[in-house]
Amino acid sequence: MYKRAKKYPERLEWVKKSYALQKEPSNRDIYDLGEAAYLAGDYKLSDSAFTLYEQKFPDQIYGYLWRFKVAQVADTSMASGIIVQPAEDYLNFLKKDSVKYKASLVQVNGVLAGYYANVAKNTDSAIYYLEQILVYDPTNPDAQKYIDLLKKASEKQPTDEKSSGTKPKSKAGAK
């Protein structure tokens, strides 16, 4: 009722009470808590719930998807970098079925490319994630356009300024 009425803080209070009564919360219980917290703007609780969801149900998409969504709204400027780990975890899940999740793989790699290009100022990592877009969508004109722009800009900078920040740790192929 509260959800339909868009009274999200009130809904969260009732969902928390219901959750507290569960001895062994189900995936639905955890999901409802995380979603209610997200809609109410309690991103810390939402992230905690969906982290638990990931741990208890690693074969289901919802924990990864919602942790990524929470990180996006919790820091819309991406200045804190909290988007990186949830995005990486989500990508790892999505790669299990690259046909089914093609659009999401393109989108999440694009978010990470944007983060590395615009916030972390790490050209090599930005190019890596743009190249990953082309793995899943070889005809993507934007990815190739931005790769070319980043490479061109990188050539104009002195060698020691070409990339800063940290390269993706799990990416052996990053330049």
C-alpha positions as CSV (number, residue, x, y, z in Angstrom):
1,M,0.0,0.0,0.0
2,Y,2.8,2.4,0.9
3,K,4.7,1.6,-2.2
4,R,1.7,2.4,-4.5
5,A,1.2,5.6,-2.6
6,K,4.9,6.4,-3.0
7,K,5.3,6.8,0.8
8,Y,8.7,5.1,0.7
9,P,9.9,6.0,4.2
10,E,6.7,4.6,5.8
11,R,7.1,1.4,3.6
12,L,10.7,1.0,4.7
13,E,9.7,1.1,8.4
14,W,7.1,-1.7,7.9
15,V,9.5,-3.8,5.7
16,K,12.2,-3.5,8.4
17,K,9.7,-4.7,11.0
18,S,8.7,-7.6,8.8
19,Y,12.3,-8.4,8.1
20,A,13.2,-8.4,11.8
21,L,10.7,-11.2,12.3
22,Q,12.3,-13.6,9.9
23,K,14.6,-16.2,11.4
24,E,16.1,-17.1,8.0
25,P,15.2,-14.3,5.5
26,S,14.5,-15.5,2.0
27,N,15.8,-13.9,-1.1
28,R,12.4,-12.1,-1.4
29,D,12.7,-10.8,2.2
30,I,16.2,-9.4,1.5
31,Y,15.2,-8.0,-1.8
32,D,12.2,-6.2,-0.4
33,L,14.4,-4.7,2.4
34,G,17.0,-3.5,-0.1
35,E,14.4,-2.1,-2.5
36,A,12.4,-0.4,0.2
37,A,15.6,1.2,1.5
38,Y,16.6,2.3,-2.0
39,L,13.3,4.0,-2.7
40,A,13.4,5.7,0.7
41,G,16.8,7.0,0.0
42,D,18.6,5.0,2.7
43,Y,21.4,3.9,0.4
44,K,23.6,2.5,3.1
45,L,20.9,0.1,4.2
46,S,20.1,-0.7,0.6
47,D,23.7,-1.5,-0.2
48,S,24.0,-3.7,2.9
49,A,20.9,-5.6,2.0
50,F,22.0,-6.2,-1.5
51,T,25.5,-7.1,-0.4
52,L,23.9,-9.8,1.8
53,Y,21.8,-10.8,-1.2
54,E,24.9,-11.3,-3.3
55,Q,26.5,-13.4,-0.6
56,K,23.5,-15.6,0.0
57,F,22.4,-15.9,-3.7
58,P,25.5,-15.4,-5.9
59,D,23.8,-17.1,-8.8
60,Q,21.0,-14.5,-9.0
61,I,21.4,-11.1,-10.7
62,Y,19.5,-8.9,-8.2
63,G,22.2,-8.3,-5.6
64,Y,24.8,-7.2,-8.3
65,L,22.3,-5.1,-10.2
66,W,20.9,-3.3,-7.2
67,R,24.4,-2.6,-5.6
68,F,25.3,-1.0,-9.0
69,K,22.1,1.1,-9.0
70,V,22.7,2.1,-5.3
71,A,26.3,3.2,-6.1
72,Q,25.0,5.3,-9.1
73,V,22.5,7.2,-7.0
74,A,24.6,7.5,-3.9
75,D,27.3,9.3,-5.8
76,T,25.9,10.8,-9.0
77,S,29.2,12.7,-9.7
78,M,31.2,9.4,-9.2
79,A,33.8,11.5,-7.4
80,S,34.1,9.1,-4.6
81,G,34.7,6.1,-6.9
82,I,32.2,3.9,-5.0
83,I,30.8,2.9,-8.4
84,V,33.9,0.8,-9.4
85,Q,33.6,-2.3,-7.2
86,P,29.8,-2.8,-7.6
87,A,30.2,-2.2,-11.4
88,E,33.1,-4.8,-11.5
89,D,31.0,-7.3,-9.6
90,Y,28.0,-6.7,-11.8
91,L,30.2,-7.1,-14.9
92,N,31.6,-10.4,-13.7
93,F,28.0,-11.7,-13.2
94,L,26.8,-10.4,-16.6
95,K,29.7,-12.1,-18.4
96,K,28.2,-15.5,-17.5
97,D,25.7,-14.9,-20.3
98,S,27.0,-12.2,-22.6
99,V,24.2,-12.8,-25.1
100,K,21.4,-12.4,-22.6
101,Y,23.0,-9.4,-20.9
102,K,24.6,-7.7,-23.9
103,A,22.9,-4.4,-23.4
104,S,23.8,-4.3,-19.7
105,L,27.4,-5.2,-20.4
106,V,27.7,-2.3,-22.9
107,Q,26.0,0.1,-20.4
108,V,28.2,-0.9,-17.4
109,N,31.4,-0.8,-19.3
110,G,30.3,2.6,-20.6
111,V,29.8,3.8,-17.0
112,L,33.3,2.6,-16.0
113,A,34.8,4.2,-19.1
114,G,33.2,7.5,-18.2
115,Y,34.5,7.2,-14.6
116,Y,38.1,6.5,-15.7
117,A,38.1,9.1,-18.4
118,N,36.4,12.0,-16.5
119,V,36.9,11.4,-12.8
120,A,39.9,9.2,-12.3
121,K,41.7,10.7,-15.3
122,N,43.1,7.3,-16.3
123,T,43.1,7.2,-20.0
124,D,44.4,3.6,-20.3
125,S,41.6,2.2,-18.1
126,A,39.0,4.3,-19.9
127,I,40.2,2.9,-23.3
128,Y,40.1,-0.6,-21.8
129,Y,36.4,-0.3,-20.9
130,L,35.5,1.2,-24.2
131,E,37.3,-1.7,-25.9
132,Q,35.1,-4.0,-23.8
133,I,32.0,-2.4,-25.2
134,L,33.3,-3.3,-28.7
135,V,33.7,-6.9,-27.5
136,Y,29.9,-7.1,-27.0
137,D,28.8,-4.6,-29.6
138,P,31.5,-4.4,-32.3
139,T,29.6,-1.8,-34.4
140,N,29.1,0.6,-31.5
141,P,30.1,4.0,-33.0
142,D,30.4,5.8,-29.7
143,A,32.9,3.5,-28.2
144,Q,35.2,3.6,-31.2
145,K,34.8,7.4,-31.4
146,Y,35.8,7.9,-27.7
147,I,38.7,5.4,-28.0
148,D,40.0,7.5,-30.9
149,L,39.5,10.8,-29.0
150,L,41.2,9.5,-25.9
151,K,44.2,8.1,-27.9
152,K,44.5,11.4,-29.8
153,A,44.4,13.4,-26.5
154,S,46.8,11.0,-24.9
155,E,49.3,11.5,-27.8
156,K,49.3,15.3,-27.1
157,Q,50.3,14.9,-23.4
158,P,53.7,14.3,-22.1
159,T,54.3,10.6,-21.4
160,D,54.2,10.9,-17.6
161,E,50.7,12.5,-17.7
162,K,49.0,10.0,-20.0
163,S,47.4,8.1,-17.2
164,S,46.9,8.6,-13.6
165,G,45.0,6.7,-11.0
166,T,44.8,2.9,-10.8
167,K,44.4,0.5,-13.7
168,P,41.7,-2.1,-13.2
169,K,43.3,-4.8,-11.1
170,S,41.5,-7.7,-12.6
171,K,42.2,-6.7,-16.2
172,A,45.4,-8.3,-17.5
173,G,44.7,-6.9,-21.0
174,A,44.4,-3.3,-19.9
175,K,47.0,-1.1,-21.7
